[in-house]
């Protein structure tokens, strides 16, 4: 594999490590929003650098076949990772307003965190079976998200919890669900990268 492609892969793995960290810290009371922003800044720096380097590589080297596929997949993954970082910041904004624990949101957070970890492991190890496992997990995350929306809208209406508490839980859930979508997209990119197969839009045969 081309040395420049290997360097791009290395940069993506470093960026993914930061994304995994910001996701973990977004639902922790240990780190302030200001500290979360510092991690996001690092992620954004990687995003710009990787984008620039991919464009330069394609423009100057005119790669073909697998090297081109690598470059295109890395560019798409770069975008997905940057969005995960943005959503982790959103989670932190709302999570710090939540005053009590909520089992459903904890379950959703665990499911999404596992999806993200597995998606990064699938990229590092080029494991298509693991990538498919992540894609299949997305429906469970979507189902949990729907349950949270219904449950917390009802709790707000019945005044079981305050509007601010319920709304914050709903917004955390929405951002977690979107991170799950991005992890799924990363795994679709991995499958495209390793096999050339485009399985977007539900074509998971």
QUIKAJO-V341741 format. One line per field, one symbol per residue. phi: phi as a letter, one per 40 degrees, with the letter a starting at -180 (. if undefined). psi: psi as a letter, one per 30 degrees, with the letter a starting at -180 (. if undefined). burial: I if it has 9 or more other C-alpha atoms within 8 Angstrom, else O. A space follows every 50 residues. Layout:
# QUIKAJO-V341741
phi: ???
psi: ???
burial: ???
This chain:
# QUIKAJO-V341741
phi: .ddcccccdcccccccccccccccccbbccbccccccccddccccddccc ddccccccccbfcbfccccdcccccccdcccccdcccccddcdccccccb cbdcccccdcccdcdcdccccccccfccccccccdcccccccccccccdc ccccccccfcbcdccccccccccccccccdcccccdccccccccbgcbbc ggcbc
psi: kkeeeeeeeeeeeeeeeeeeeeeeffhkffkleeeeeeeeeeeeeeeeee eeeeeeeeeefhllbeeeeeeeeeeeeeeeeeeeeeeeeeeeeeeffkfl ljeeeeeeeeeeeeeeeeeeeeeefhjeeeeeeeeffeeeeeeeeeeeee efeeeeeghelleeeeeeeeeeeeeeeeeeeeeeeeeeeeeeefffkjgl hgig.
burial: OOOOIIOIIOIIIOIIOIIIOIIIIIIOOOIOIOOIIOIIOIIIOIIOOI IOIIOIIIOOOOOOOOIIIIIIIIIIIIIIIIIIIIIIIIIIIIIOIIOO OOOOIIOIIOIIIOIIIIIIIIIOOIIIOIIIOIIOIIOOIIOIIOOIIO OIIOIIOOOOIOOOIIIIIIIIIIIIIIIIIIIIIIIIIIIIIOOOOOIO OOOOO
